[in-house]
Amino acid sequence: MSEISNETGRQVGVLLDRKGYVEYVMVGSAKGIEMPDFGRVRVGTDRFRGLRCVHTHLQDEKLTQDDLTDLALLRLDLMSIIQVDRKSGLPGLVYSAHLLPTSAEILHSESDEKPYEFLEPNIPSQLDVDFPSLINSLESEMARVRQTARAKQTNRDRVILVGVTTGYVDEAEESMAELEELATSADVVVLDKIIQRRPQIDPKTVLGRGKLDELLIRSMRLGADLIVFDAELSPAQVRSLSEATDLKVIDRPQLILDIFAQRAQSREGKLQVELAQLKYLLPRLVIGQNSAFSRLAGGIGGRGPGETKLETDRRRVRDRIAQLERQVDSLGRQRQERRKVRSQKNLPVVSLVGYTNAGKSTLLNTLTQSEVYAEKKMFATLDPTSRRLRLPFEQEVIINDTVGFIRDLPQPLVAAFRATLEEISGSDLLVHVVDTSNPRALQQIESVAKILGDLDLNSIPQIIVLNKSDLVSDDVIADLQRQISLDNQVDSVAISAIRKDSLRPLTERIGTRVMDEAGATQTA
């Protein structure tokens, strides 16, 4: 191999099976060699591929990053390179590396650990490695690690979160923290988080080539089932990433839609979620690896010009969207009739709005002694709930709990839930609940204000409620109130929704504002 490589000026390599037989012969360029495309899906999780690669290097290099990446991605038994003396053509030192069976716990506790181990370099005649014994011990350890991991596993999906930014890394980290909260709310196991800063987003794979290779290796070592990107991906990007990783790839909007699908309980909620999912799916029904675009839906009952399966799918989705929109509109009209009945009783309406997981349902329960479902998860509430609340000074109001907002709420979801969100439009006062313990509280206030503006609801009077004040210092609350006063020109009051004794200032403020609004309306 060394002589041939020297004579041709090209790297030459072979892939050997465990009996020492040559399975593949490869000829590359002076600087590199290309591996056959095996398809990683055919490799068992408890085994290596059963092939070791030996190839030449012409420029005195040791094992390169490409060599190590191929070792990891192809799950080879061993990667060895032979340095070739360009003067004599004789082989020089042989450098080798093999993969390590590493558990997720070790991987997280030692972030600098590499997925491979190097053998002592030596000249070919002095190589003395009991390869069968080495590979058997490695696979035994790999099986043990996998068995231990399986014993701890549940049926939940195991995911890696990925963020790519062209801006500040701090902002990307904050967004990634929120994505992790979403993933946890979706009841998946977050294995790892990867953030890359790039001058511009790769139009095909989002990530750069090196970071994509790192993601592939990481996903294999951790046993990931799913990759979630903290951005909206185009259909082409999803397809490219899925083909590169052999894993399911979804984006942030799709994760939010999945959470809504899990939480929907009422008929209206389920219809709205299905409508949002189909609107999101429709533009993504494209020609892909598994589509039967060239197959016509012919046969008995389907003869004639016919249409492709893809066109049939699109038509069915459009028909279902039209059907769901009619049903949602009908439910919206019923909801409007119920609002009219309430308005005839001349009771002011107060709606709780705010970022998801800010504590709106908990506040409603404490104020009205109700038992509305409340949990420390994003989007625990999808269906609006109305309760009657008696305020100081013998006042009564209707108080609504509404679906939580989030930054970059998927547009199909906003459109589908418009009928539900219109419940807010008939309000006399909005109580904007904020989680003061969240370090992104101010950004969340801005996100809610933007969504209210998009829904033409920002003209309704508003009180900002700084919830969970028992979890932060007085200085933090004072800073937030000062910033809110400067930026939003809105009243704010600090409370803890789980402590009824802290709610008196809020109910008094609501009563005062309702009286002021009623007086202004009568004057007008």
C-alpha positions in Angstrom: 0.0 0.0 0.0 2.8 2.4 0.9 4.6 1.8 -2.4 1.4 2.2 -4.5 0.5 5.3 -2.6 4.0 6.8 -3.2 4.0 5.9 -6.9 0.5 7.3 -7.6 0.7 10.3 -5.2 -2.7 9.3 -3.8 -3.9 8.0 -0.5 -4.8 4.3 -0.7 -6.9 2.5 1.9 -8.6 -0.8 2.6 -11.4 -1.9 4.9 -10.7 -5.2 6.6 -13.3 -7.5 8.3 -12.5 -9.2 11.6 -11.1 -12.2 9.9 -8.6 -10.0 8.0 -10.2 -10.2 4.6 -10.3 -7.1 2.4 -13.9 -5.9 1.9 -13.3 -2.5 0.2 -10.4 -0.9 -1.6 -10.3 2.9 -1.7 -8.2 5.4 -3.7 -8.3 9.0 -2.8 -6.4 12.2 -3.5 -3.1 13.3 -2.1 -4.9 15.0 0.9 -7.8 12.7 1.6 -9.8 9.5 1.0 -13.5 9.0 0.8 -15.3 6.2 2.6 -18.1 4.1 1.1 -21.6 5.2 2.1 -22.8 2.3 4.4 -25.8 3.9 6.0 -25.5 4.0 9.8 -28.9 2.6 10.4 -27.6 -0.9 9.7 -25.2 -0.9 12.7 -26.5 -2.3 16.0 -26.3 0.0 19.0 -24.3 -2.5 21.0 -21.7 -3.2 18.3 -19.2 -1.6 16.0 -19.4 -2.1 12.2 -17.1 -5.1 12.1 -14.7 -3.2 9.7 -11.3 -1.5 10.4 -9.9 1.1 8.1 -6.2 1.2 7.2 -5.1 3.9 4.8 -2.0 5.9 3.9 -1.0 9.5 4.6 1.5 11.2 2.3 2.3 14.4 4.2 3.5 13.1 7.6 0.1 13.8 9.1 -1.2 11.9 12.1 -4.8 11.0 12.4 -6.8 13.9 11.1 -10.2 15.2 12.3 -11.7 13.8 9.1 -10.3 10.3 10.1 -11.7 10.6 13.6 -15.1 11.8 12.3 -15.3 8.9 9.9 -14.4 6.5 12.8 -17.2 7.9 14.9 -19.9 8.3 12.2 -19.3 4.9 10.5 -18.8 3.2 13.9 -15.6 1.5 12.6 -13.8 -1.0 14.7 -10.5 0.9 14.3 -9.0 3.7 12.2 -5.3 3.3 11.3 -3.1 5.5 9.1 0.3 4.7 7.7 2.7 7.5 7.2 4.6 7.0 3.9 8.2 8.0 3.4 8.1 10.1 0.2 11.7 9.3 -0.6 11.8 5.5 -0.2 8.1 4.8 -0.3 8.4 2.7 2.8 5.9 2.7 5.6 6.6 4.9 8.6 4.7 5.1 11.9 1.2 3.7 12.2 -1.3 5.8 14.2 -4.6 4.1 15.4 -7.7 5.1 17.3 -10.9 3.3 18.4 -14.2 4.5 19.8 -15.0 4.5 23.5 -18.3 3.1 24.9 -19.2 6.1 27.1 -22.3 6.5 29.2 -24.4 9.7 29.1 -23.5 10.5 32.7 -19.7 10.4 32.0 -20.3 12.4 28.8 -22.0 15.2 30.7 -19.7 15.2 33.7 -16.6 15.4 31.5 -17.5 17.7 28.6 -13.9 17.7 27.2 -13.8 13.9 26.8 -13.4 12.7 23.3 -15.3 9.8 21.9 -12.2 7.9 20.9 -8.9 6.6 22.4 -5.5 6.6 20.6 -3.2 3.6 20.5 0.6 4.0 20.9 2.1 4.8 17.4 4.7 2.3 16.1 6.3 1.0 13.0 4.3 -1.9 11.3 6.8 -4.6 12.4 6.5 -3.6 16.0 2.7 -3.4 16.2 1.6 -5.8 18.9 -2.2 -5.3 19.6 -4.5 -8.2 20.3 -7.2 -6.8 18.2 -9.9 -9.5 18.7 -9.5 -9.2 22.4 -9.6 -5.4 22.3 -12.7 -5.2 20.1 -14.5 -7.9 22.2 -13.8 -6.1 25.4 -15.0 -2.8 23.9 -18.3 -4.3 22.7 -18.9 -6.0 26.0 -18.5 -2.7 27.8 -20.7 -1.0 25.2 -23.4 -3.6 25.8 -23.2 -3.1 29.5 -23.4 0.7 29.2 -26.4 0.4 26.9 -28.1 -2.1 29.2 -27.7 0.2 32.2 -29.0 3.1 30.1 -32.1 1.1 29.0 -32.8 0.1 32.6 -33.1 3.8 33.5 -35.0 4.7 30.3 -38.7 5.4 30.1 -40.8 5.4 26.9 -40.1 9.2 26.5 -38.2 10.5 23.5 -34.6 11.4 24.0 -33.7 14.7 22.4 -30.8 17.1 21.6 -31.6 20.8 21.4 -29.8 22.8 18.7 -29.6 26.6 18.4 -27.9 28.6 15.6 -27.6 32.4 15.9 -26.1 35.2 13.9 -26.4 37.5 16.9 -25.3 37.5 20.5 -24.6 34.1 22.2 -26.3 35.4 25.4 -29.6 35.8 23.6 -29.3 32.4 22.0 -28.6 30.9 25.5 -31.8 32.5 26.9 -33.8 31.3 23.9 -32.3 27.8 24.4 -33.3 27.8 28.1 -36.9 28.5 27.0 -36.7 25.7 24.4 -35.6 23.3 27.1 -38.6 24.4 29.2 -40.8 23.6 26.2 -39.1 20.2 25.7 -39.6 19.4 29.3 -43.3 20.4 29.1 -43.6 18.1 26.0 -42.5 15.2 28.3 -39.2 14.4 26.5 -35.8 13.8 28.0 -33.3 16.5 27.1 -29.9 14.9 26.6 -27.8 17.8 25.4 -27.9 21.4 24.1 -25.7 22.7 21.2 -25.4 26.4 20.2 -23.4 27.6 17.2 -22.8 31.3 16.3 -22.3 31.8 12.5 -22.0 34.8 10.2 -25.0 33.5 8.4 -27.4 30.5 8.6 -26.5 27.7 6.2 -29.5 27.6 3.7 -29.3 23.8 3.5 -28.4 22.4 6.9 -28.6 25.5 9.2 -25.4 24.3 11.0 -21.9 24.4 9.6 -20.3 21.2 8.4 -18.1 20.7 11.4 -20.9 21.4 13.9 -23.2 19.0 12.0 -20.6 16.3 12.3 -20.3 17.0 16.0 -24.1 16.8 16.3 -24.1 13.4 14.5 -21.5 12.0 16.8 -23.1 13.4 19.9 -26.5 12.0 18.9 -25.1 8.5 18.4 -23.1 8.5 21.6 -26.1 9.7 23.7 -28.7 7.5 21.9 -30.9 10.4 20.8 -34.2 9.8 19.0 -35.0 13.3 18.1 -33.3 16.7 17.3 -35.2 19.9 18.0 -34.0 23.2 16.4 -34.7 26.5 18.1 -35.9 28.1 14.9 -38.4 27.5 12.2 -36.9 25.3 9.5 -37.9 25.2 5.9 -39.1 21.9 4.4 -35.8 21.5 2.5 -33.8 22.0 5.7 -35.8 19.4 7.6 -35.3 17.0 4.7 -31.5 17.6 4.5 -31.0 17.3 8.3 -33.1 14.1 8.5 -31.2 12.5 5.8 -27.8 13.5 7.3 -28.7 12.4 10.8 -31.1 9.4 10.2 -33.1 10.9 13.1 -36.4 12.8 13.3 -35.9 16.5 13.1 -38.4 19.1 14.2 -38.4 22.8 14.8 -39.6 25.1 17.6 -43.1 25.8 16.1 -43.7 22.0 15.7 -42.7 21.4 19.3 -45.2 24.0 20.5 -47.9 22.4 18.3 -47.1 19.1 19.9 -47.5 20.5 23.4 -50.8 22.0 22.4 -51.9 18.6 21.0 -51.0 16.9 24.3 -52.8 19.5 26.4 -56.1 19.9 24.3 -59.0 18.4 26.3 -62.2 20.1 25.0 -63.6 19.5 21.5 -62.9 23.1 20.6 -59.3 22.9 21.7 -58.7 19.6 19.8 -60.3 21.1 16.6 -58.1 24.2 16.9 -54.9 22.2 17.4 -55.6 19.9 14.5 -56.3 22.9 12.3 -53.1 24.6 13.3 -51.1 21.3 12.7 -52.6 20.9 9.2 -51.9 24.5 8.3 -48.3 24.0 9.4 -48.1 20.7 7.5 -49.6 21.8 4.2 -46.6 23.8 2.8 -44.3 21.0 4.0 -46.0 18.3 1.9 -43.3 18.2 -0.8 -41.5 15.7 -2.8 -39.3 13.8 -0.4 -37.4 10.6 0.0 -40.5 8.6 1.0 -43.1 10.3 -1.2 -44.7 8.4 -4.0 -44.8 11.4 -6.3 -44.4 9.4 -9.5 -47.2 6.8 -8.6 -50.6 7.6 -10.0 -53.8 6.8 -7.9 -55.2 4.7 -10.7 -57.0 1.4 -10.7 -60.7 0.6 -10.4 -62.5 3.8 -9.5 -59.5 5.9 -10.1 -58.8 5.7 -13.8 -58.4 8.7 -16.1 -55.8 11.4 -15.8 -55.3 10.5 -12.2 -53.3 12.5 -9.7 -50.1 11.9 -7.7 -50.3 10.6 -4.2 -48.7 13.9 -3.1 -51.5 15.9 -4.8 -54.1 13.6 -3.2 -52.5 14.2 0.2 -52.6 18.0 -0.4 -56.2 18.0 -1.5 -57.3 15.9 1.5 -55.4 18.3 3.9 -57.0 21.3 2.2 -60.5 19.7 2.5 -59.9 18.9 6.1 -58.7 22.5 6.8 -61.8 23.9 5.2 -64.0 21.6 7.3 -62.2 22.4 10.5 -62.4 26.2 9.8 -66.2 25.9 9.5 -66.5 24.0 12.8 -64.2 26.5 14.6 -66.1 29.4 13.2 -69.4 27.8 14.4 -67.9 27.3 17.9 -66.7 31.0 17.7 -70.3 32.2 17.0 -71.6 30.1 20.0 -68.9 31.6 22.2 -69.9 35.1 21.0 -73.5 34.3 21.9 -72.4 33.3 25.4 -70.5 36.6 25.7 -73.6 38.5 24.8 -75.6 36.7 27.5 -72.9 37.6 30.1 -72.8 41.2 28.9 -76.5 41.6 29.4 -76.0 40.9 33.1 -73.8 44.1 33.2 -70.9 42.4 34.9 -67.5 43.7 34.0 -65.1 41.2 32.4 -61.5 40.9 33.6 -59.2 38.6 31.6 -55.9 37.1 32.9 -53.3 37.2 30.1 -49.6 36.6 30.1 -46.7 34.4 29.2 -47.2 30.7 29.5 -46.4 29.3 32.9 -46.6 32.7 34.6 -49.2 31.5 37.1 -52.5 32.6 35.6 -54.5 29.5 36.5 -53.1 29.4 40.0 -54.1 33.1 40.5 -57.6 32.3 39.2 -57.9 29.4 41.7 -56.7 31.5 44.6 -59.0 34.4 43.8 -62.1 32.3 43.2 -61.5 29.2 45.3 -61.7 27.2 42.1 -59.9 24.0 41.1 -58.9 24.8 37.5 -56.1 22.6 36.3 -52.8 24.3 37.1 -49.3 22.8 36.7 -45.8 24.1 36.4 -45.7 23.3 32.7 -45.9 25.5 29.6 -49.4 25.7 28.1 -51.1 23.8 30.9 -54.2 25.8 30.1 -55.7 25.8 26.6 -59.4 26.2 27.1 -60.6 29.5 28.5 -62.3 29.3 31.9 -64.6 31.9 33.4 -65.4 32.4 37.1 -67.3 35.0 39.1 -65.2 37.0 41.5 -66.5 39.2 44.3 -64.2 42.3 44.8 -64.0 44.7 47.8 -66.7 47.3 47.9 -69.4 44.7 47.0 -68.4 44.5 43.3 -68.7 41.5 41.1 -66.8 40.7 37.9 -66.4 37.8 35.5 -62.7 36.7 35.4 -61.4 34.7 32.5 -58.3 32.4 32.4 -56.8 32.3 28.9 -54.2 30.4 27.0 -50.7 31.5 27.6 -48.5 33.4 25.1 -45.0 32.7 24.0 -42.3 34.4 21.9 -42.6 33.6 18.2 -46.0 31.8 18.7 -46.5 29.8 15.4 -48.8 31.8 13.1 -51.0 28.8 12.3 -51.6 28.5 16.0 -52.6 32.1 16.5 -54.9 31.8 13.5 -56.5 28.6 14.8 -57.0 30.0 18.3 -58.3 33.3 17.2 -61.8 32.4 18.2 -60.6 31.5 21.7 -58.4 34.6 21.9 -61.4 36.7 20.9 -62.7 35.9 24.4 -60.2 38.6 25.6 -61.6 41.2 23.2 -64.8 41.7 25.3 -62.8 42.4 28.4 -63.0 45.6 30.4 -59.6 45.1 31.9 -56.6 42.9 31.3 -54.6 41.5 34.2 -51.2 40.8 32.7 -49.5 38.1 34.9 -45.7 38.1 34.9 -43.3 35.5 36.4 -40.9 37.8 38.3 -38.6 34.9 39.1 -37.9 34.4 35.4 -34.7 36.2 34.3 -36.4 37.0 31.0 -39.4 38.7 32.6 -39.0 42.0 30.7 -38.6 40.2 27.4 -41.7 38.2 28.2 -43.7 41.3 28.9 -42.6 42.7 25.5 -43.6 39.4 23.7 -47.1 39.5 25.3 -47.5 43.2 24.4 -46.6 42.3 20.8 -49.1 39.5 20.5 -51.8 41.7 22.1 -51.0 44.3 19.5 -51.2 41.8 16.7 -54.6 40.8 17.9 -55.7 44.5 18.2 -56.2 44.1 22.0 -53.6 46.6 23.3 -56.2 49.3 23.6 -57.9 47.5 26.6 -56.8 48.9 30.0 -54.2 46.8 31.7 -52.6 46.1 35.1 -49.3 44.2 35.2 -49.1 41.7 38.1 -45.7 40.7 39.2 -46.3 37.1 40.4 -44.0 34.9 42.4 -42.7 37.9 44.2 -41.9 35.6 47.2 -39.1 34.0 45.1 -37.2 37.2 44.4 -35.8 40.1 46.4 -37.5 43.5 47.0 -34.8 45.1 44.9 -35.6 42.9 41.9 -39.3 43.8 42.2 -38.5 47.5 42.5 -36.3 47.4 39.4 -39.0 45.6 37.4 -41.7 48.1 38.5 -39.4 51.0 37.6 -38.7 49.5 34.1 -42.4 48.7 33.5 -43.4 52.3 34.4 -40.8 53.7 32.0 -41.4 51.3 29.1 -45.1 50.6 29.3 -46.7 53.4 31.3 -48.8 50.7 33.1 -49.7 50.2 36.8 -48.0 47.2 38.4 -48.6 45.3 41.6 -46.5 42.5 43.2 -48.2 39.4 44.5 -47.7 35.7 45.1 -50.6 33.7 43.6 -50.2 30.9 46.2 -50.6 33.4 49.1 -54.2 34.7 49.4 -53.1 37.4 51.9 -50.9 39.0 49.2 -53.8 39.5 46.7 -55.7 42.3 48.6 -53.8 45.1 46.8 -54.5 43.4 43.4 -58.3 43.0 44.0 -58.5 46.6 45.2 -56.6 47.8 42.1 -59.0 45.8 39.9 -62.0 47.2 41.7 -60.8 50.8 41.3 -60.0 50.3 37.6 -63.3 48.7 36.9 -65.2 51.5 38.6 -63.1 54.1 36.7 -63.8 52.4 33.3 -67.5 52.1 34.1 -67.6 55.8 35.0 -65.7 56.8 31.8 -68.2 54.7 29.8 -71.2 56.3 31.3 -69.8 59.8 30.8 -69.1 58.9 27.1 
